[in-house]
Amino acid sequence: MKVLVVGGGGREHALTWKIAQSPLVERIYCAPGNAGMAALAECVAIKAEDIEALAAFARDKGIDLTVVGPEAPLVAGIADEFERHGLRVFGPGREAAQMEGSKDFAKRLMLEAGVPTGRAEVFTDIEAAKACISKGKPPFVIKADGLAAGKGVVIAQDDKAAYEALKACFVDRAFGTAGEKVLVEEFLEGQEVSILTFVDGEDILPMAPAQDYKRVGDGDTGSNTGGMGSYSPVPVLSDGDYRRAVREILEPTARALAARGIHYQGILYAGLILTSEGPKVLEFNVRFGDPETQAVLPRLKSDLVETMLAVVEGRLAGTSLEWSDEACVTVVLASGGYPGDYAKGYPISGLDEAGALEGVVVFHAGTRLGEGGEVLTDGGRVLNVSALGPDFAAARERAYRAVERIGFKDIYYRRDIALRTLEV
Ligand code: GLY
């Protein structure tokens, strides 16, 4: 079969890498892809947001399955458009994608389903939101309702910071219409864990858990980023809490969506906080996590395409996944300056040498091919070095040994990814 992967980051490279291992797949196209994906697939210069052009391409090429990586096209209705053209697509439709596209929608659904999550109030007016802040106790979590490219959440340590976050949404309109509605939410204390599940209506098939690192600096310091590293499994998450999250969060959420008449198919990503009262939902996303996918898929022994087909064909119930017992650690190599301003276009060395090390796979995130076929940096997050090992110490050692082989001007990475797993 022919598969189209939409997107061009590390998550999409990991998906393409895993899809390429399926005996069901003859040919893969990526739109727009990156230099790493180009080694496995034919990259086409169509942006992930250009839904009409993607549908036309899928029709012309007779694509059998389209896998959508990023949230923006899902929230904009790519799945609905493909289905209108009779094209099979893995990912939720526009209505279901509100689970990520509207924090208010997701919060209401959680309350309706009795899913544990932080208390929140919703505002469309800055004065009412400020009044709520002045009555409450910091820290406050201020969330823009809509998609804000990962920048729409502020944890405000005092009233002044909370007012600034509200001003950014309501007055400066930093997030446009995505910030016209704002949630002021309870701060949840505890470690964060991501559990991603395949969903086909009321049926779910959860994956192994992962943890990511959102801050740019070692010791979780500095600005928020798209993710500086990840690992799987998550030793701090007990089997009991994993099962509890499935029973109290994932299953009732899928049932609540179905009860609303919304057919959810694809991935539902639950971002959880392990509070002293048990796992609670921080946020839902409607796609694979980045960079969690880069640490989870190397551990998946089953054929990803078979499971994706089971989802789109409505036969997920009764299927299962097989996981490696090995640990996986993913280190993100970024351009110096990220998540602020950074330069692009620097040659990258050592990719083959790093990728040849035992247990290592190097996923490309922000790369492109230069005119002479050389690999160049082309984004803030440039590469994701994933390594499997019999335990976390070995996986970390392999990952960082591979990282040391790779070079580009102003390379930056965290040195403490998965270090906490050695302390559990
Ligand atoms: N790792 C966070 C995300 O994918 O949104």
Residues whose N, C-alpha, C, O or C-beta is under 5 A from the ligand:
A	BS01	LIG	D212 G226 G227 F288 G289 D290 P291
